[in-house]
Amino acid sequence: MSLIYKIVPAGLWRSAESRGVFEGAPVDLADGFIHFSTAGQVQETADKHFAGERGLLLVALAAEDFGADLRWEKSRGGALFPHLYAPLKTSAARAVREIPLGADGRHDFTGLLS
């Protein structure tokens, strides 16, 4: 199983859980797909898009669960990032964990990426 990750504000995810579907954060809705990161990309994603932000969750999902709706597309520096071209059923989450901020103000993913 290959895990992919979504960083999402807790309130947005909890609201989606009550409906059973996550249609995306504002950036996802604007781009027409849900952005994900691999374990090796998640820290850079947090640093670039969520610097210093509190109240975030890390949602882990199995890439294999999405079939052809998940596409690996070039993004920053030519790296392939997973993008989901469909609504995300919240029940597909393998884990949902709070992302703490470290003493240096960066998000600390220690123990979260498994």
C-alpha distances in whole Angstrom, upper triangle without the diagonal:
4,6,10,13,16,19,22,25,25,28,26,23,25,27,24,23,27,26,23,22,22,23,23,25,28,27,24,27,29,27,26,22,20,19,16,15,12,13,16,17,18,21,22,22,23,26,27,27,27,29,31,30,29,28,24,21,17,15,11,9,6,7,7,9,12,13,16,17,14,16,16,19,22,23,25,26,24,20,18,17,14,17,17,20,20,21,18,18,18,17,13,13,11,14,17,19,22,22,25,28,29,33,32,31,28,25,23,20,20,18,16,13,11
4,7,10,14,17,20,23,24,26,25,22,24,26,23,23,26,26,23,21,20,22,21,23,26,24,22,25,27,24,23,19,17,16,12,11,9,10,12,14,14,17,19,18,20,23,23,23,24,26,28,27,27,26,22,19,15,13,10,8,6,6,7,10,11,12,15,15,12,14,13,16,18,19,21,22,20,17,14,13,11,14,15,18,19,19,17,18,18,17,13,13,11,13,16,18,21,20,23,26,27,30,30,29,25,22,21,17,18,17,15,11,10
4,7,10,13,16,19,20,23,21,18,21,23,20,20,23,23,20,19,18,19,18,20,23,22,19,22,24,22,22,18,15,14,10,9,7,8,11,12,11,15,17,16,17,20,21,20,21,23,25,23,23,22,18,15,12,10,6,5,5,6,9,10,12,14,16,15,12,14,13,16,18,19,20,22,20,17,14,12,10,13,14,17,18,18,15,16,15,15,12,10,9,10,12,14,17,17,20,22,23,27,27,26,22,19,18,14,16,14,11,8,8
4,7,10,13,17,18,21,19,16,19,21,18,18,22,22,19,17,15,17,15,16,19,18,16,19,21,19,18,15,12,10,6,6,5,7,10,10,9,13,14,13,14,17,18,17,17,20,22,21,21,20,16,13,10,8,6,5,6,6,10,11,11,13,15,14,11,12,11,14,16,16,17,19,18,14,12,9,8,10,11,15,15,15,13,15,14,15,12,10,10,11,12,14,16,15,19,21,22,26,25,24,20,17,17,14,16,15,12,9,10
4,7,10,13,14,17,15,13,16,18,16,16,20,20,18,16,14,15,13,14,17,16,14,17,19,18,18,14,11,9,5,5,6,7,10,9,7,11,12,10,11,15,15,14,14,17,19,17,17,16,12,10,6,5,5,6,9,9,13,13,13,16,18,16,13,14,13,15,17,16,17,19,19,15,14,10,9,11,11,15,16,15,12,14,13,14,12,9,10,10,10,11,13,12,16,17,19,23,23,21,17,14,14,11,14,14,10,8,10
4,6,10,11,14,12,10,14,15,13,14,18,18,16,14,11,12,10,10,13,12,11,14,16,15,15,12,9,7,5,7,9,10,13,11,8,11,13,10,10,14,14,12,12,15,17,15,15,14,10,8,6,5,7,8,11,12,15,15,14,17,18,16,13,15,15,16,17,16,17,20,20,17,15,11,10,10,11,14,14,13,11,13,12,14,12,10,11,11,9,11,12,11,15,17,19,23,22,20,17,14,15,13,16,16,12,11,13
4,7,9,12,11,10,13,15,14,15,18,19,18,16,12,14,11,10,13,12,12,15,17,16,17,14,11,9,8,8,11,12,14,11,8,10,11,8,7,11,12,10,9,12,13,11,11,10,7,6,5,6,9,11,15,15,19,18,18,21,22,19,17,18,17,18,19,17,17,20,21,18,17,14,13,13,14,17,17,16,14,16,14,16,15,12,14,12,10,10,10,9,12,13,16,20,19,16,14,11,12,11,15,15,12,12,15
4,6,8,7,6,10,11,11,12,15,16,15,14,10,12,9,7,11,11,11,13,15,16,17,14,11,10,10,12,15,15,17,15,12,13,15,11,10,14,14,11,9,13,14,11,11,9,6,5,7,8,11,13,17,17,21,19,19,22,23,20,18,20,20,20,21,19,20,23,24,21,20,16,15,15,15,17,17,15,13,14,12,15,15,13,15,13,10,10,10,10,13,14,18,21,21,18,16,13,15,14,17,18,14,15,17
4,6,5,6,9,10,11,13,15,16,16,15,12,13,11,9,11,12,13,15,17,18,19,17,14,14,14,15,18,18,20,18,15,16,17,14,12,15,15,12,10,13,12,9,8,6,4,6,9,10,14,16,20,21,24,23,22,26,27,23,22,23,24,24,25,22,22,26,27,24,24,20,19,18,18,20,20,17,15,17,14,17,18,15,17,15,12,11,10,10,12,14,17,20,20,17,16,13,15,15,19,19,16,18,20
4,5,5,6,8,10,10,12,14,15,14,12,14,13,11,14,16,16,17,20,21,21,20,16,16,16,17,20,20,22,20,17,18,20,17,14,17,18,15,13,15,15,11,9,6,5,6,9,10,14,16,20,22,25,23,23,26,28,24,23,25,26,26,28,25,25,29,30,27,26,22,21,20,20,22,21,18,16,16,13,16,17,14,16,13,10,10,8,10,12,14,18,21,22,18,17,14,16,16,19,19,16,18,20
4,5,5,6,9,10,11,13,14,14,12,14,13,11,13,16,16,17,19,21,21,20,17,18,18,20,23,23,25,23,20,21,22,19,17,20,21,17,15,18,17,13,11,8,9,9,13,13,17,19,22,24,27,24,24,28,29,25,25,27,27,28,29,27,27,31,32,30,28,25,23,22,21,22,21,18,16,16,14,17,18,16,19,16,13,13,12,14,16,17,21,24,24,21,20,18,20,20,23,23,19,21,23
4,6,5,6,9,10,11,12,11,8,10,9,8,10,13,13,13,16,17,17,16,14,15,16,18,21,22,24,22,19,20,21,18,16,20,19,16,14,18,18,14,13,10,9,10,12,12,16,17,21,21,24,22,21,25,26,22,21,23,24,25,26,24,25,29,29,27,26,22,20,19,17,19,17,14,13,14,12,15,16,15,18,16,13,14,13,15,17,19,23,25,26,22,21,18,20,20,23,23,20,21,23
4,5,5,6,9,10,10,9,7,10,9,9,12,14,13,14,18,19,18,16,13,14,14,17,19,20,22,21,17,19,21,18,16,20,20,17,15,19,19,15,14,11,9,8,10,9,12,14,17,19,21,19,19,22,24,20,20,22,23,24,26,24,25,29,29,26,25,21,19,18,16,18,16,13,11,11,8,12,13,11,14,12,9,11,11,13,16,19,22,25,26,23,21,18,19,18,21,21,17,18,20
4,5,5,6,9,10,10,9,12,12,12,15,18,17,18,21,22,21,20,17,18,18,20,22,23,26,24,21,22,24,21,19,23,23,20,18,21,21,17,15,12,11,10,12,11,15,16,20,21,24,21,21,25,26,23,23,25,27,28,30,28,29,33,33,30,28,25,22,21,19,21,19,15,13,12,9,12,14,12,15,13,10,12,12,15,17,20,24,27,27,24,23,20,21,20,23,22,19,20,21
4,5,5,7,9,9,8,11,11,12,14,17,16,16,19,21,20,19,16,18,19,22,24,25,28,26,23,25,26,23,21,25,25,21,20,23,22,19,17,14,14,13,15,14,17,18,21,23,25,22,22,25,26,23,23,26,27,28,30,29,30,33,33,31,29,25,23,21,19,20,18,14,13,12,10,13,15,14,18,17,14,16,16,18,21,23,26,29,30,27,26,23,24,23,26,25,22,23,25
4,5,5,6,5,5,8,9,10,13,16,14,14,18,19,17,16,14,16,17,20,22,23,26,24,21,24,25,22,21,24,24,21,20,23,23,20,19,15,14,13,14,12,15,15,18,20,22,19,18,22,23,19,20,22,24,25,28,26,28,31,31,29,27,23,20,18,16,17,14,11,9,9,7,10,12,12,15,15,13,15,16,18,21,24,27,30,31,28,26,23,24,23,26,25,21,22,23
4,5,5,6,7,11,12,14,17,19,17,18,21,22,21,19,16,18,18,20,22,23,26,25,22,25,26,23,22,26,26,23,21,25,25,21,20,16,15,13,14,12,14,15,18,19,21,18,18,22,24,20,21,24,26,27,30,28,30,33,33,30,28,24,22,20,18,19,16,12,10,8,6,8,11,10,13,13,11,14,15,18,21,24,27,30,31,28,27,23,24,23,25,24,20,21,22
4,6,8,10,13,14,16,18,21,19,19,23,24,22,21,19,21,21,24,26,27,30,29,26,28,30,26,25,29,29,26,24,27,27,23,22,18,17,16,18,16,18,18,21,23,24,21,21,25,26,23,24,27,29,30,33,32,33,37,36,34,31,28,25,23,21,21,18,14,13,11,9,11,14,14,17,16,15,17,18,21,24,26,30,33,34,31,30,26,27,26,28,27,24,25,25
4,6,8,10,13,15,17,20,18,17,21,22,20,19,17,20,21,24,26,27,30,29,26,29,30,26,26,29,29,26,25,28,28,25,24,20,19,18,19,16,19,18,21,22,23,20,19,23,24,21,22,25,27,29,31,30,32,36,35,33,30,27,24,22,19,19,15,12,11,9,9,11,13,14,18,18,16,19,20,23,26,28,32,35,36,33,31,28,29,28,30,29,25,26,26
4,7,10,13,15,18,20,18,17,21,22,20,18,16,18,19,22,24,25,28,27,24,27,29,25,25,29,29,25,25,28,29,25,24,20,19,17,17,14,16,15,17,19,20,16,16,19,21,18,19,22,25,27,29,29,31,34,33,31,28,25,21,20,16,17,14,10,9,6,5,7,10,11,14,15,14,18,19,22,25,28,31,35,35,32,30,27,28,26,28,27,23,24,23
4,6,9,12,15,17,14,14,17,18,16,14,12,15,16,19,21,23,26,24,22,25,26,23,23,26,26,23,22,26,27,24,23,20,18,16,16,13,15,14,16,17,18,15,14,17,18,15,16,19,22,23,26,26,28,31,30,28,25,22,18,16,13,13,10,7,6,4,5,8,10,11,15,15,14,18,19,21,25,27,30,34,34,31,29,26,27,25,28,26,23,23,23
4,6,8,11,13,10,11,14,15,13,11,9,12,13,16,19,21,23,21,19,22,23,19,19,23,22,19,19,23,24,20,20,17,15,13,14,11,13,13,16,16,18,15,14,17,18,15,15,18,20,21,23,22,24,28,27,25,22,19,16,14,11,12,10,6,5,6,6,10,10,11,14,15,13,16,17,19,22,24,28,31,31,28,26,23,24,22,25,25,21,21,22
4,7,9,11,8,7,11,12,10,9,8,11,13,17,20,22,24,22,20,23,23,19,20,23,22,19,19,23,24,21,22,19,17,16,16,14,16,15,17,17,19,16,14,17,17,13,14,16,19,19,22,21,23,27,26,24,22,18,16,13,10,10,8,5,6,9,10,13,13,14,18,18,17,19,20,21,25,26,29,33,32,29,27,24,26,24,28,27,23,23,24
4,6,8,5,6,9,10,9,8,6,8,11,14,17,20,22,19,17,20,20,16,16,20,18,15,16,19,21,18,19,17,14,14,14,13,15,15,17,17,19,17,15,18,18,14,14,16,17,18,20,18,20,24,23,22,20,16,14,11,10,10,9,7,8,11,11,15,14,14,18,17,16,18,18,19,22,23,26,30,29,26,24,21,23,22,25,25,21,21,23
4,5,5,6,9,10,11,10,8,9,11,14,18,20,21,18,16,18,18,14,14,17,16,12,13,16,18,15,16,14,12,13,13,13,16,16,19,19,22,20,18,21,21,18,17,18,19,19,20,18,19,23,23,22,20,17,15,13,12,13,13,11,11,14,14,17,17,16,19,18,16,17,17,17,20,21,24,27,26,23,21,19,21,21,24,25,21,21,23
4,5,5,6,9,10,10,10,11,14,17,20,22,24,20,18,20,19,16,16,18,16,12,13,17,19,16,17,17,15,16,17,17,20,20,23,22,25,23,21,24,23,19,19,20,20,19,20,18,19,23,23,22,21,18,17,15,14,15,15,13,14,17,17,21,21,20,23,22,20,21,20,20,22,23,26,29,27,24,22,21,24,23,27,28,24,24,27
4,5,5,6,9,9,8,8,12,14,18,20,21,17,16,18,17,13,14,16,13,10,12,16,18,16,18,18,15,16,17,17,19,19,22,20,24,23,20,23,22,18,17,17,18,16,17,14,16,19,20,19,18,15,15,12,13,13,15,14,15,18,18,22,21,20,23,22,20,21,21,20,22,22,25,28,26,23,21,20,23,22,26,27,24,23,26
4,5,5,6,5,5,6,10,13,17,19,20,17,16,19,18,14,15,18,15,13,14,18,20,18,20,19,16,16,16,15,17,17,19,17,20,19,17,19,18,14,14,14,15,14,16,14,16,20,19,18,17,13,12,9,9,10,11,10,12,15,16,19,18,18,21,21,19,20,21,20,23,24,27,30,28,25,23,21,23,22,26,26,23,22,24
4,6,5,7,7,10,13,17,20,23,24,21,20,22,21,17,19,21,19,16,17,21,23,20,22,21,18,19,19,18,20,19,21,20,23,21,18,20,19,15,16,16,18,17,19,17,19,23,22,22,20,17,15,12,11,10,11,10,12,16,17,20,19,20,23,23,21,23,23,23,26,27,30,33,31,28,26,24,27,26,29,30,26,25,27
4,6,8,10,11,15,18,21,24,25,21,21,23,21,17,19,21,18,15,17,21,23,21,23,22,20,21,21,20,22,22,24,22,25,24,21,23,21,17,17,17,18,17,18,16,18,21,21,21,20,17,16,13,13,12,14,14,16,19,20,24,23,23,26,26,24,25,25,25,27,27,30,33,31,28,26,25,28,27,31,32,28,27,29
4,6,8,9,13,15,19,22,22,19,19,21,19,16,18,20,17,15,17,21,24,22,24,23,21,21,20,20,21,20,22,20,22,22,19,20,18,15,14,14,15,13,14,13,15,18,18,18,16,14,13,10,11,10,12,13,15,19,20,23,22,22,25,25,24,25,25,24,27,28,30,33,31,28,26,25,27,26,30,30,27,26,28
4,7,9,13,16,19,23,24,21,20,23,22,18,20,23,20,18,20,23,26,24,26,25,22,22,21,19,21,19,21,18,21,20,16,17,15,12,13,12,14,13,15,15,18,21,20,19,17,15,13,9,9,7,9,10,13,16,18,21,20,21,24,24,23,25,26,26,29,29,32,35,34,31,28,27,29,27,31,31,27,26,28
4,6,10,13,16,19,20,18,17,20,19,16,18,21,19,16,19,22,25,23,24,23,20,19,18,16,17,16,17,15,17,16,13,15,13,10,9,10,12,11,14,13,16,19,18,17,15,12,10,6,5,5,7,8,10,14,16,19,17,17,20,21,20,22,23,23,26,27,30,33,32,29,26,24,26,24,28,28,24,23,24
4,7,10,13,16,18,15,14,18,17,14,15,18,17,14,16,20,22,20,21,19,16,15,14,12,13,12,14,13,16,15,12,14,14,10,9,10,12,12,14,13,16,19,18,17,14,11,9,6,5,7,8,8,8,12,13,16,14,14,17,17,17,19,20,19,23,24,27,30,29,26,23,21,23,21,24,24,20,19,21
4,7,10,13,15,12,11,14,13,10,12,15,13,12,14,17,20,18,19,19,15,14,13,12,13,12,14,12,16,16,13,16,15,12,10,10,10,10,12,11,12,16,15,13,11,8,7,5,7,9,11,12,11,15,15,18,15,15,17,17,16,18,18,17,21,22,24,27,26,23,20,18,20,18,22,22,18,17,19
4,7,10,11,9,8,12,12,9,11,14,14,12,14,17,19,18,19,18,14,13,10,9,10,9,11,10,13,14,12,15,15,13,10,10,10,11,12,11,13,16,15,12,10,7,5,6,8,11,13,13,11,14,14,17,14,13,14,14,14,15,17,16,19,20,22,26,24,22,19,16,18,15,18,19,15,13,15
4,7,8,5,5,9,9,7,10,13,12,12,13,16,18,18,19,19,15,13,10,10,10,10,12,11,14,15,15,17,17,15,12,12,10,11,12,11,11,14,14,10,9,6,6,9,11,15,16,17,15,18,17,19,16,14,15,15,15,15,16,15,18,19,20,24,22,20,17,15,15,13,16,16,13,11,13
4,5,5,6,10,10,10,12,14,15,15,16,18,20,20,21,21,17,15,12,11,10,10,11,10,13,15,15,17,18,17,13,13,11,12,13,13,13,15,14,11,9,7,8,11,13,17,18,19,17,19,18,20,16,15,14,14,15,16,17,16,18,20,21,24,23,22,18,16,15,12,15,15,12,9,11
4,6,6,8,10,10,12,14,15,16,16,17,19,19,20,20,16,14,11,11,10,11,12,12,15,17,18,19,21,20,16,17,14,16,16,16,15,17,17,13,12,11,11,14,16,20,21,22,19,21,20,21,18,15,14,14,14,14,16,14,16,17,18,21,20,20,16,14,13,9,11,11,9,6,8
4,6,7,8,10,12,13,14,16,16,17,20,20,21,22,18,17,14,15,13,15,15,15,18,20,20,22,22,22,18,17,14,15,15,14,13,14,14,11,11,10,12,15,18,22,24,24,22,24,23,24,21,19,18,17,18,17,18,16,18,18,18,21,20,19,16,14,13,11,13,14,12,9,12
4,6,6,6,9,10,11,12,13,15,17,18,19,20,16,16,13,14,13,15,16,15,18,20,19,21,22,20,17,16,13,13,13,11,10,12,12,9,10,8,10,13,16,20,21,22,20,23,22,24,21,19,18,18,18,17,18,15,17,17,18,21,19,18,14,13,13,11,14,15,13,11,14
4,5,5,6,9,10,10,11,12,15,14,16,16,13,12,9,11,11,13,15,15,19,20,19,22,22,21,17,17,15,16,15,14,13,15,16,13,13,10,12,14,16,20,21,21,19,21,20,21,19,16,16,15,14,14,14,11,14,14,15,18,17,16,12,10,10,8,12,13,11,9,12
4,5,5,6,9,10,10,10,12,13,15,16,13,13,11,14,14,17,19,19,22,23,23,25,26,24,21,21,18,19,18,15,13,15,17,14,15,13,15,17,20,23,24,24,22,24,23,25,22,19,19,17,16,15,14,11,12,12,12,15,14,12,9,7,8,7,10,13,11,10,14
4,5,5,6,8,10,10,13,14,16,18,15,16,14,16,16,19,20,20,23,24,24,26,26,24,21,20,17,17,15,12,10,12,14,12,13,12,14,16,19,22,24,24,23,25,24,26,24,22,22,20,19,18,17,14,15,14,15,17,15,14,10,10,12,11,14,17,15,14,17
4,5,5,6,7,9,12,12,15,16,13,13,12,14,15,16,19,18,22,22,21,24,24,21,18,18,16,15,14,11,10,13,14,12,13,11,12,14,16,19,21,21,20,22,21,24,22,19,20,19,17,16,16,13,15,14,16,19,17,15,11,10,12,12,15,17,15,14,17
4,6,5,5,6,9,9,11,12,10,11,10,13,15,17,20,20,24,24,23,26,26,24,21,21,19,19,18,15,14,16,18,16,17,14,15,16,19,22,23,22,20,23,21,24,22,19,20,18,16,14,13,10,11,11,12,15,14,11,8,7,10,10,13,16,13,13,17
4,6,6,5,8,10,12,15,13,14,14,17,18,21,23,23,27,27,27,29,29,27,24,23,21,20,19,16,13,16,18,16,18,16,18,19,22,24,26,25,24,26,25,27,26,23,23,21,19,18,16,12,13,11,12,14,12,10,7,8,11,12,15,18,16,16,20
4,6,6,10,11,14,16,14,16,15,18,19,21,24,23,27,27,26,28,28,25,23,22,20,18,17,13,11,13,16,15,16,15,17,17,20,23,24,24,23,26,25,28,26,24,25,23,21,20,18,15,16,15,16,18,15,13,11,11,14,15,18,21,19,18,22
4,6,10,9,12,14,12,14,14,16,18,20,23,22,26,26,24,27,27,24,21,21,20,18,17,14,13,16,18,16,17,15,16,16,18,21,22,21,21,23,22,25,24,22,23,21,19,18,17,14,15,14,16,19,17,14,12,11,15,15,19,21,18,18,22
4,6,5,9,10,9,11,12,15,17,20,23,23,27,26,25,28,28,26,23,23,22,21,21,17,16,19,21,19,20,17,18,18,20,22,23,22,21,23,21,25,24,21,22,20,17,16,14,11,12,11,14,16,14,11,9,9,12,13,17,19,17,17,21
4,6,9,12,11,14,14,18,20,23,26,26,29,30,29,31,32,29,26,26,25,24,23,19,17,20,22,21,22,20,21,21,23,26,27,26,25,27,25,28,27,24,25,22,20,18,15,12,12,10,11,13,11,8,7,8,11,13,17,20,18,19,22
4,6,10,10,13,15,18,21,24,27,28,31,31,31,34,34,32,29,29,28,27,26,23,21,23,26,24,25,23,24,24,26,29,29,28,26,28,26,28,28,25,25,22,20,17,14,11,10,7,10,11,9,6,6,7,11,14,16,19,18,19,23
4,7,7,11,13,16,19,22,25,26,30,29,29,32,32,29,27,28,27,26,26,23,21,24,26,24,25,22,23,23,24,26,27,25,23,25,22,25,25,22,23,20,17,15,12,10,10,8,11,13,13,9,9,8,12,14,17,19,17,19,22
4,6,9,12,15,18,22,25,26,30,29,29,32,33,30,28,29,28,28,28,25,24,27,29,27,27,24,24,24,25,27,27,25,23,24,21,24,24,21,22,19,15,13,9,8,8,7,11,13,13,10,10,9,11,13,16,18,16,18,21
4,7,10,13,16,20,23,25,28,27,27,30,32,28,27,28,28,28,29,26,25,28,30,27,27,24,23,23,23,26,25,23,21,21,18,21,21,18,19,16,13,11,7,7,8,9,13,16,17,13,13,11,13,14,17,18,15,18,20
4,7,10,13,16,20,21,24,23,23,27,28,25,23,24,24,25,25,23,22,25,27,24,24,20,20,20,20,23,22,20,18,19,16,19,18,15,17,14,10,9,6,6,8,10,13,16,17,13,12,9,11,12,15,16,13,15,17
4,6,10,13,16,18,21,20,21,24,26,23,21,23,23,24,25,23,22,26,26,23,22,19,18,18,18,21,20,18,15,16,13,15,15,12,13,10,6,5,4,6,9,12,15,18,19,16,14,11,12,11,14,14,10,12,14
4,6,10,13,15,18,18,18,21,23,21,18,20,20,21,22,20,20,23,24,21,20,16,15,16,16,20,19,17,14,15,13,14,13,10,11,8,6,5,6,6,10,13,15,19,19,17,14,11,11,9,12,11,8,9,11
4,7,10,12,15,14,15,18,20,18,16,18,18,20,22,21,21,24,24,21,19,16,14,14,14,17,16,15,11,12,9,11,10,6,7,6,5,7,9,10,14,16,19,23,23,21,18,14,14,12,14,13,10,10,11
4,7,9,12,12,13,16,19,17,14,17,17,19,21,20,21,24,23,20,18,15,13,14,14,17,17,15,12,13,11,11,9,6,5,5,6,8,11,12,16,18,20,24,24,23,20,16,15,12,14,12,9,8,8
4,6,9,8,9,13,15,14,12,14,15,18,20,20,22,24,23,20,17,14,11,12,11,15,14,13,10,11,10,10,6,5,5,7,9,12,15,16,19,22,24,28,28,26,23,19,19,16,18,16,12,11,10
4,5,6,8,10,13,13,11,13,14,17,20,21,22,24,23,19,16,14,11,13,12,15,15,15,12,12,12,12,8,8,7,10,13,15,18,19,23,25,27,31,30,29,26,22,22,18,19,17,15,12,11
4,5,6,8,10,10,7,10,10,14,17,18,20,22,20,17,13,11,8,10,10,13,13,14,12,13,14,14,10,11,11,13,15,18,21,21,24,26,28,32,31,30,26,23,23,19,21,20,17,14,13
4,6,6,9,10,9,11,12,16,19,21,23,25,22,19,16,14,11,13,12,14,14,15,13,14,15,15,11,12,12,15,18,21,24,24,28,30,32,35,35,33,30,27,26,23,24,22,20,17,16
4,6,10,9,9,12,14,18,21,22,25,27,25,22,18,16,13,13,11,13,12,13,10,11,12,11,8,10,11,14,16,20,23,24,27,30,32,36,35,34,30,27,27,23,25,23,20,18,17
4,6,6,6,9,12,15,18,20,23,25,23,20,17,14,11,10,8,9,9,10,9,10,13,13,9,12,13,16,18,21,24,24,28,30,32,36,36,34,30,27,27,24,26,25,22,19,19
4,5,6,9,11,15,18,20,24,25,23,20,17,15,12,12,10,10,11,13,12,14,16,16,13,15,16,19,21,24,27,28,31,33,35,39,38,36,33,30,30,27,29,27,24,22,21
4,5,7,10,13,17,19,22,24,21,19,16,15,11,11,9,9,10,13,13,15,18,19,16,18,19,22,24,27,29,29,33,35,37,40,39,37,34,31,32,29,31,30,27,24,24
4,6,10,12,16,18,21,23,21,19,15,13,10,8,6,5,6,9,10,13,16,17,14,16,18,20,21,24,27,27,31,32,35,38,37,35,32,29,30,27,30,29,25,23,23
4,7,10,13,15,18,20,18,16,12,10,6,6,4,6,8,11,11,13,16,17,13,15,16,19,20,22,24,24,28,29,32,35,34,32,29,26,27,24,26,26,22,20,20
4,6,10,12,15,17,14,13,9,8,6,5,6,8,11,14,14,17,19,20,17,18,19,21,22,24,26,26,29,30,32,36,34,32,29,26,27,25,27,27,24,21,22
4,7,9,13,14,11,9,5,5,5,6,9,11,14,17,16,19,21,22,19,19,20,22,22,24,26,25,28,29,30,34,32,30,27,25,25,23,25,25,22,19,20
4,6,10,11,9,8,5,5,6,7,10,12,15,18,18,22,23,25,22,22,23,24,24,26,27,26,29,29,31,34,32,30,26,25,26,24,27,27,24,21,23
4,7,8,5,5,4,6,9,10,14,15,19,21,21,25,26,28,24,24,25,26,26,27,28,26,29,29,30,33,30,29,25,24,26,24,27,27,25,22,24
4,6,5,6,6,6,10,10,14,16,19,21,21,25,25,28,25,24,25,25,25,26,26,24,26,26,27,30,27,25,22,22,23,22,25,26,24,21,24
4,5,6,8,9,12,13,17,19,22,24,23,27,27,29,27,25,26,26,26,26,25,23,25,24,25,27,24,23,20,20,22,21,24,25,23,21,24
4,6,9,11,15,16,20,22,25,27,27,30,30,32,29,28,29,29,28,28,28,25,27,26,27,29,26,25,22,22,24,23,25,27,25,23,25
4,6,9,13,14,18,20,23,25,25,29,29,31,28,27,28,28,28,29,29,27,29,28,29,31,29,28,24,24,25,24,26,28,26,23,25
4,6,10,12,16,18,22,24,23,26,27,28,25,24,24,25,25,25,26,24,26,26,26,29,27,26,22,21,22,20,23,24,22,19,21
4,7,9,13,15,18,21,20,23,24,25,22,22,22,23,23,24,25,24,26,26,27,31,28,27,24,22,23,21,23,24,21,18,20
4,6,10,13,16,17,17,20,20,22,19,18,19,20,20,21,22,21,23,24,25,29,27,25,22,20,21,19,21,22,19,16,18
4,7,10,12,14,13,16,17,19,16,15,16,18,18,20,21,20,24,25,26,30,28,27,23,21,22,19,22,22,19,16,17
4,6,9,11,11,15,16,18,15,16,17,19,19,21,22,21,25,26,28,31,30,28,24,22,23,21,24,24,21,19,20
4,6,8,8,11,13,15,13,14,16,18,18,20,22,22,26,27,30,33,32,29,26,24,25,23,26,25,22,20,20
4,7,9,12,15,17,15,16,19,21,21,24,25,25,29,30,33,36,35,32,30,27,29,26,29,29,25,23,24
4,6,9,12,14,13,15,18,20,20,23,24,25,29,30,33,37,36,33,30,28,29,27,30,29,25,24,24
4,7,9,12,11,13,16,18,17,20,22,23,27,29,32,35,35,32,29,26,28,26,29,28,24,23,23
4,6,8,7,9,13,14,14,17,19,20,24,26,29,33,33,30,27,24,25,23,25,24,21,20,20
4,5,6,8,11,13,13,17,19,21,25,27,30,34,34,31,29,26,26,24,26,25,21,20,20
4,5,6,9,10,10,14,16,18,22,24,27,31,32,29,27,23,24,21,24,22,18,18,18
4,5,8,10,11,14,17,20,23,26,29,33,34,31,29,25,25,22,24,22,19,19,18
4,6,9,11,14,17,19,23,26,28,32,33,30,28,24,24,21,23,21,17,16,16
4,5,7,10,14,16,19,22,25,28,29,27,24,20,20,17,19,17,14,13,13
4,7,10,14,16,19,22,24,28,29,27,24,20,19,16,17,15,12,11,10
4,6,10,12,15,19,21,25,25,24,21,17,16,13,15,12,9,10,9
4,7,10,13,16,19,22,23,21,19,15,15,13,14,13,9,11,11
4,6,9,13,15,19,20,18,16,12,12,10,11,10,7,10,11
4,6,10,13,16,17,15,14,10,10,9,11,11,9,12,14
4,7,9,13,14,12,10,6,7,7,9,10,8,11,14
4,6,10,11,9,8,6,6,8,9,11,10,13,16
4,7,8,6,5,4,6,9,11,13,13,15,18
4,5,5,5,6,5,9,10,13,13,16,19
4,5,7,9,9,13,13,16,17,19,23
4,6,9,9,13,14,18,18,20,23
4,7,9,12,14,17,17,19,22
4,6,9,12,15,14,16,19
4,6,9,12,11,13,16
4,6,9,9,10,14
4,6,5,7,10
4,6,7,10
4,6,7
4,6
4
